[in-house]
């Protein structure tokens, strides 16, 4: 299983262009290290609306197994 910290920008409907997306692989990191990555992502997304989440990806183990998402916050 791979674990990612992800931030997905949620721009207003009238916005032009693609929303920002950040994905950082935190597989094997300690909880403290993951929280450090989360803090950095929050700083990068500052001033925007976004969803911050942990993405648990099982595709390496079994391509048919679905991923799991834990939403950390909606800003």
CORNORJO-V361001 format. One record per residue. N is the residue number from 0. SS is DSSP state (~ for helix, > for strand, _ for the rest). PSI is psi as a letter, one per 20 degrees, with the letter a starting at -180 (* if undefined). D_LAST is the distance of its C-alpha to the last C-alpha in whole Angstrom. Layout:
n,ss,psi,d_last
N,SS,PSI,D_LAST
N,SS,PSI,D_LAST
This chain:
n,ss,psi,d_last
0,_,p,27
1,>,q,25
2,>,p,21
3,>,q,19
4,>,p,15
5,>,q,13
6,>,p,10
7,>,o,10
8,>,q,9
9,_,n,9
10,_,r,11
11,_,q,13
12,_,h,16
13,_,i,18
14,_,q,17
15,_,q,20
16,_,r,20
17,_,q,18
18,_,q,14
19,_,q,14
20,>,p,14
21,>,p,15
22,>,p,17
23,>,p,19
24,>,o,22
25,_,j,22
26,_,p,24
27,_,i,27
28,_,q,25
29,_,r,25
30,~,h,22
31,~,g,22
32,~,g,22
33,~,g,19
34,~,h,17
35,~,g,18
36,~,g,17
37,~,g,13
38,~,g,14
39,~,g,15
40,~,g,12
41,~,g,10
42,~,g,12
43,~,h,13
44,~,j,9
45,_,p,9
46,_,j,9
47,_,r,8
48,_,p,5
49,>,r,5
50,>,p,6
51,>,p,8
52,>,r,11
53,>,p,15
54,>,o,17
55,>,o,21
56,>,p,23
57,_,j,27
58,_,h,29
59,_,h,31
60,_,g,32
61,_,o,33
62,_,i,32
63,_,i,32
64,_,p,29
65,_,q,26
66,_,r,23
67,>,p,20
68,>,p,17
69,>,o,15
70,>,p,11
71,>,h,10
72,>,q,6
73,>,o,4
74,_,*,0
